[in-house]
Amino acid sequence: MRRVASGMTVLAAVVALGACTPGASRESAAPQAEFLVFYDHGKQAEALAAVERAGGTTVSTDTKLGYLMAAGPGDGFEEAVGADRSVVGVSPDRRIGFATARPATASATASGTAQSPATASASAESPATAESRTTTAEGRAGTRTRATAGTRGGGDAGRAGTFPDEQAFTRSHGDPLAGRQWDMRMIGADRAHAKAPGTKQVLVGVIDTGVDGRHPDIAPNFNRELSRNFVTDKPEDEYGETLDGPCEAAGCKDPVDADDDGHGTHVASTIASPVNGIGIAGVAPGVQIVNLRAGQDSGFFFLKPSLDALTYAGDIGVDVVNMSYFVDPWLFNCRNNASDTKKQQLEQQAIITGMQRALDYARRRGVTLVSALGNGSTDLGRPTVDKQSPGYPKGDEKERKVDNSCLNVPAESNGVLSIAALGPSGRKALYSDYGTEQADLSAPGGDVLDGEGTKATRSILAAAPERVLRAAGRIDAKGEPKGADVVKDCTGGACSYYQYLEGTSMAAPHATGVAAILVSRFGKPGKGGVELAPATVEELLYKTATQKACPTPRQYVYKVFGQTETHECEGDKSDNGFYGHGVVDAYRAATVEP
């Protein structure tokens, strides 16, 4: 459906200065024990034989998605198996990520977390700035970032910098922090709540770093019974490097209501925090959240957990899934890039093929697929260079040329709705990727460089796990926030915490929430609740979106840190590279006639 490849922009160099210096490649230093071997249609027997000839054994088979789990020697195994004509891709079963010493203040994930205002990479975070970290949940499909720093201030529905008196706004809209939610006013979600808040029969899957299901502003809508964790934490990898940090649960398998990063909790809160007199309200405050955890504590999202999460979503009747990440370790997956080894080519082929099969499987079973577009600040129709891949093991990154045939997965996979990010003024956020082939819709994601007021409040406010904030030093021993990026609300008796983040990771859940409203209104009785064909949801999202034309002149010139960067907008009002088919509109979704 689309192509994405992110090149380092002029502004990205500012962030790059703080990055770790790549070390020598360790591609073959530590053999992987298990591999995912994808075979061509009807070629399972041939693939089984190829594994055996290469000195491996088949551990299990997955006929739904057409792959084998095989154990084999690290040296030359992938190349030997991949040489067979029945095999279309081979990937190590990467179950781990890496943890950095960064604070958990602002982060995002795969495909979409906001990157730093001057980066074109994927995810990083830091308390007082919007940063992006190149390998994180949100950073992953794009980049993910957290916005911090700042004090009050927001942006009223498209007007930067100011918002109505918070107390007056709360009296009319219920939740105490509603006055800070410029994002909800931009898409009419505040007005939609009274018309169509969504129904409990609608299940929204959050494929992310986990969800804090005990957060007071998530718990009422959290479906613990259906939630699953598809990853196992690993404190240290085979190289002796710290990865996910200490295990918090027996067997290093976190419970289904835990999020040790905070990114997934923020996403879930934006989608469906209830109108309950506590904190904020999400876009669709009446639907249920299902945690489909596929991201490590460290923010990495590897192939097997993503496949498992999507397959499970299709099997249990999830209606919409949000994917604010990209699949590691490749920001851009190229089938035959001349600068990659055969082993690396096979891994990228496996990611492209495996994820497309899983996405197709879920979509055939009624799952609408929403993804963050990415935080590379890049025209994805004209990508030129990828300096972030492979992002694991740490230090293996290399610079390679890419083009429009290389894919950011899942944002550019077929059948996926990819969402660009907007700042408080309504302009495309600096960090947001764009492109006429890539951007389907747009939604508020925050932009600390856009509008007036403080940096933090130009970003998106949503729930944050107290334990994560405390561990990151964002709240003190008494539970008081140390910066304006964190907000404490004790209105309901017990106190709860919220955090300002920015990124396409934050934009995507707004679209997911609007999709959930549409399924609630127009879905028919089906598996476990209601069903609405993804093609119909897509049509209704386009129909109810507020079309937005390219600016005049057709470009934005962004200024930051004494530098400028120009993004050109192509297309017409009905479909263009900055806004896609328009800005999602919750109120129109709640009131549109069938």
N, C-alpha and C positions, 0 to 999 in steps of 0.2 A: 504494500500500500504506500509506504513512503521510504525515503532514504535519509539517513542522517549521518553526518560525520562532522566532528567538531575540530576546528583548527584553532590554534592559539591566536588570540587577537592581540592587537597592540597593547590593550590594557592588561591582558593576561600576564604580561611580563612582570608587572608589578607584584603579582602574587607569586609568580614562579621564583622570584628571588628568595622566597622563604621556604621553598621546597627542599626536600632532602636530595642530595646528589645521588643519582642512580649508581648502583654498584655493578659488579660483574654479574652477568646472567647466570641463573642457577637452574636453567630449564631442565637439565638432566642430573642435577646434583642430588636430588632426593626422589627416588622412584615412587610413583604413585601406585598404590596397591590395587585400586579398582578403577574401571573405566566404563563410560557409557558408549556403547557401540550402536550407532543408528544404521539400520539397513533399509535398502530400497523395498518398495512395496512387493510383498510376496517372496522376499528373499531371506527369510529368517534361517532356513536350513543352511544356505550358503554362508551366511554370517557366522553361524555356530561353527562351521568347519574352518572358517578363516581364523577365528579365535584360537581354535585348537592347533592349527598349523603354526601360529605365532608363539606357541608355548604357553597359552593361557587357558583358563577354565571359565565356563559360564556359571555365574553365581545365581542369576535370576533372569527372567524375561518379562518384558512389558509389551503385550500385544496391543494395548490401547494406543500407544504412541510409537510402537515399532522400534524398540531398542533392546539391547542386551546389557546386563551388568556383568562385566567380565573382570576377572583377576588375572594379572599377568606381570611380567617383569617390566621395569620402567624403561630400560634401555632398548629402544627400537620397537617396542611392542605396538605403539600406536601406528607407526609408519607401516609395519608389517601387516597389521589388520586392515589399515586404510587402503592398502594397495589392491585389495580384493574389490572387484567391480560391484559386488553386492552392497558394499559399505559406503554410506554417504556422509559419515562424520564420526569422529572419535574424540571424546573429551575426558580428561581426568575427572573423577568424582570429587570435586573440590568441596569440602564441607566446612572450610574454615575461612576466616578473614583475619584482619589484624586490628588491634586496638592501638590507638595513639594516646598520647597524654593530653589530648585536647579536652577542654571542658565540654560538658554536654549541653552547652547553652544554645547553640543554634545549629541544627544540623538538618540534613535532609537526605534524601536518598535517591537512589537510582534514577533515573530518568528525570528526576525532577527536583531535587532540592535546590534551593536557590544558591547560586554561587556568589562569590563575593562580587561586589559591584565592579570589580575590575578584573574578573577572571573569566576564563572561558573554560573552566575545567569543571570538575565535578564536585567535590564536596569538601567542605572544610568548615570549621566553625569556630567562632570565637565570641566571647561575650561582648560586646560593644561594637560589633560590626557585623555586616552580613557577610558571611564567608562561605566558601564552598569547599567541600572536601571531595577530592577526586575519586574517592572510592567509597561511596556511601550509599545508603539506601537511596537517597534521593539524588544524590549526586550521581548515582549510577545511571540511570537512564538519562541522565542529563547531568545533574549535579545537584548536590543538595546543600543547602545553606541555612544558616539560622541568622535571623536578624536580631540584633541586640542593641543595647544602648539607646537611650532616648528616654523621654518621659511621656507625659500625656500628649495627646495630639493624635490626629488620625487623618481622616480625610472623608468628608461626607460624599457619598455616592458620586464619585467622579470629581469632587472638588478637593484639591489637595490641602492638607495642613490643618483644617479645622473641623470640628464636629459639634453637634448641638449639645446643650447642657446635658451631662450624663444622667443626672438624677431625673430630669424631665423625660429623657428618652427611656430610661428604665421604667418609669411609672407607666408608660404606654406600651412597652414591649416586654416587660417581665423580668428578664435576668439582669443582675446588677452590673455586668460589664458590657451590656449590649451597646452602650454609647461609644465604646472603643472599636466596634465592629464595622468599620467603613466598608469592609468587603461584603458584608451581608446586605448593606444598603445599596451597594453598587449593583447587585444582581437581583434586588427586590426580595431577598429571602425573608427579611423582617416582616414584610407584608404578606408573604406567601404562607407563613406559619398558621395564620387564622383560617386560610382557605384549604390548604392541603399539606399538612405536616408530614405526611407519609404514614404508612400503616405497619403494624408489627409483622404482618405477613411477608413483608419485603426484607430480604436478606442482602446485606452489603458486605462483601468480603474485602478485608484490608490486607493485601499482600505486602508486608513491610517488616519492620524490626520487632514487631509485637505490638500489643495494645495493653495498657494498664486498665484492666477490666474492673479494678477496684476504685478507680478515680471517681469521686462523687458525681462528676459531670459526664461520666460515661457508663457507669455501672447500671443505671436503669434500662439502658438499651443494649447491653452487652450479652451476647448469647454464648455462655461458657460451654454449654453442652456440645455445640457444634464446632467450637473453635479448636484449632489444632496448631501445634508447633512442629514444623518440618525440619528444624535444624538442631544440632547439638553443639553447645559451646565448647570451645577448645582453648584452654589457658595458654598453651604454647605450641608452636608448630614444629615441624621436623627440623627446622633450622635453629631451634632454640629461641626464637623471637616471641615476644609477648603478642598474643592474638586477642582473644575475647576477654582476657582478664580472669580473675578467680571465678570458679564455679559457685553459683548461688544455690543450686539445687542438686539433689542426688542424681548421680550419673550425668551431671552437667546438662540436663534437659530441663530448661525453664518451664514453669507451669504456663498454661494457655492464657492466663490473665496478667502476664508480666511483660514489661518492656524496659530493657536496660539501656536503651539509647534515647528514647523520647520521640523519635521521628514518627513512628507508627501511631503513637498516642495522639500526637498533634493532628495527623491526617484523619484519624477516626473521629476526633472531637469536631473538626470542621465539618465532617459529613453529618454527624448525628448526635451531638450533645443535646440533651433534652431541654425543653422549656420547663424548668423546675425551680426557678427562683435562686439558682446557684450559677455563678460564673457567666458563661456564655450560652448561646444556642447555636446549633449547627444548621446546615442548609435544610436537612430533612430530619427534624427532631423526633419523629415518631417511628423511624425504621430501626431494624436491629443490625448491630455490628457483629460480624464474625471475624475473629482473628485468624488469619491464614499466614502464620509467620514463616517467611522464607529468608529473612536477613539475619546475619550474625550480629552479635552485640557490637562488633567492630564496624558494622555498616556494609559489609560485603554481601552481595547476593550472587550465589553460584547456581549453576544450571539445575542440578537435581532437585533442590528444594522448590525452585520455581515451577518445575514440571509437576511435582507432587501437589503443590498448592492449587494450580490451575485444574488439574485432573479432579481433585477432591471437590473444588468449587462446582464443577460440572455435575459431579455425581450426587451432591446433596441438594441441588436446587438453588444455589446462590443466584441472585438476580443481576447484580452489578459487582465488579471487582475494581478496586483502585490499585494501580501499580505505579507508585512514585519512585521508580528506581530503574537502573539498567543492569543487565546480567553481566557479571564479572567473568573474566578479568579484562575483557576487551570493550572499550568505549565504542569503537566501531568495528564491526565484524565484516571482514572481507574474505571472500571465498578463496581467492588466489592472488593475494598480494605478493609481489615479487620480493619484498623485503622481509617476508616471514618465512620461517622454516616450514617444512612439510608438516611437522608435528603441530605447529601453530595454525597452519591453514586448516588442518583436520579439526582442531578444536573450534575454530570459528565456524566452520561448516556445520559442526554438531550443534552449536548454539543457535544458528539461524534455523536449521531444520527442526531441531527438537522443540524449540519454543513455538515455532509456527504450528507444529502438530498439536502441542498442548493448548495453544490459543484456539485453534480450530475445534478441538475436542470440546472445550468449554463453551465456545460460541454456539456450536450445534446443539448444545443442551440448554440454551437460553441465557447464557451469561453475557451481559454487555461489558465490554472491555474498555477501560479508561486508563490512559497513561500520561504521565508528565512528559512534556516534549523534550526537555533538557535544558541545562543551564550553561551551555557553551558559548552564548553570545554570538552564535554562528548562523549564517545562511546555510541551512542544511541541504539546499539544492546545489550548493557550490563548495563543498568541503574540500580542503586541500591538505591538511596535515593533522596527524594524531600523535601527540606527545605523551599521552597518559597510559598507553597500552603496551604490553599487558600489565595491569595494575597489581597482579599478584604472581609470584612473590614480590614483596616490596623491593624496589631497586632494579627490577627487570624492565622498567619502562624504556621505550626507545622512540625515536622520531621516525615516522614513516609517512609517506605520501598516501593520501586516501582520495577517493572520488565518490561520486553519487551512487556508485554501485555498492558501497559499503554501508552497512546498516547498524543503526543504534537499536538494540533489541531490549524491550518490546515496542518502543515508541514507533519504529518504522515497520513493524511487522504488519501483515495483512489483517484486516478486521478490527484494528485497534483505533480508538478515538484518542488523538494526541492533543494536549492542551498547552497553549502558550500562556505566559504570565503577564499580568498588567499591574502597574503601580496605581497609587491612589488617584492620580489625575486621569486615569484611563489610558495612558500611553503604554506601549509595549515596554516591559521592563528591560533594562540594559542586558541583564544576564540571560534573558530568555532566548533560546534558539527560535528560529523562524524559517519560513519557506512556504512557497505556494503548494508544494506537494506534501508538506509535512504538517502544517498547522491546520487542524480540523476545527477547533474552537478556541476561545480564549476565556480567561477568568482571572479574578484578582489573585495575585501571588505575592504582592508586596514589592517595594523597591525603595531602599533607603535613600536613593538619589532623587526621588521623584516627589515634588511638592514641598510644602512648608512644614514647620513643626519639627519634632524630634525624629531621630532615625528609627528608633524602635517602633513607634506607633505608625510608621509608614509601612510596616510589615503586618503579618497576619497573626492575630491572637487566638490561641487555642490551648487546650489542656496539656499539662506537663506532669510526669510522674514526680512526686516529691522526692523519692529516693534518688532519682537521677540528678535532680537539681542539687540535692544536698551533697552527693558524692562529687559533683563537679564544682562545688564551692560557690554555687550561685545563690544559696540562701545560708544564713548564719546559724549558729547553734540554737538560737531562739526561733528559728523558722522565718526570719525576715529576709526579704529579697535584698541582694547586694547591688542590684542595678535595675534600671528601668525596663530591661528586657524581660524581667520576671514580675508577675503580678500575683498577689495573694488575695484570696477572697474568703471571708469567714461568715458570709451572710447566712448560710444554712446551718450554722452551729459549728460543725467540723470545718476546718479550713481546707481549701483546695488551691492548687497552683496552676498558673497559666504562663505561656511563653510566647514572645513575638519571634516568628521565623519568616523568612522569605524564600521563594523559589518556585519553580514550576511544580515542585512537589506539593506546594501549598495551593497552587492553582487547580491541579487535577481534582482534588477532593470536592471542590465547589461544583465542578461538572458532574462528578459522581453523585453528589447529593441531588442535583437537579434531575439526573437520570432516575434516581430512586423515587422522586416525586412522580415522575411520569409512569413508572411501573406501578406505583401505588394507585394511580388514577385509572389507568387503562389496562392493567394486567387482568388476565382471566385466571380462574382457579387452576392450579397446577401442582407440580411436585412440591409438597411441603408448604404451599402458600399460594402465590400468584405467579403468573408467567407472562412475559411480553417479549416477543421476538426482538433480538438485538437490532435487526435492520429497522424495525418499527421505532425503537427507542432512538436510534440515530436520526431517523427522519424527523421525529418530534423535537429532538434537541436542535436540529437545524431550523425547524419551523418556528420554534419559540425563541431562538437566540436573537439578540439585538444586533442587526448588521452594523458594521463600523467600517467606514472607508479608510483607505490609506491617507496619511496626513498630506497637507499641501504646503510646500513641495513634498514629494513622495519619499520622505526620509526623516529619520530622527538623528540628530547629532548630539551624542552624549558627551558630557564633560565630567571628568573625574581625575583627581590627582594631577591636574595640570595637563592632562592629555585629552584628546577627543577621539571618538569612534563614531563612524557613520553607518547606519543600517538602512538599506534601501527596501522599500515596500513595493511588491509587485502584485497585480491582480486587481479586481474590481470590488465594489462594496459588498457584493454577495459572497465573495470568497477571495481572500488575499493572504499574503504571507505573514502579516503581523497578527491578524485577528481571526483567520480562518473564515468560517461561515458566520462568525459573529461572537458576541459576548454572551455567555450562558445567562438565562433569565429565569430565576426561580418563580417569580410572580406570574409570568406568562405561562410557564409550565403548569402552575397551579390553577390557572383559569382558562386556558385554551379550550376551545370546543373540540370534541372528538372529530 
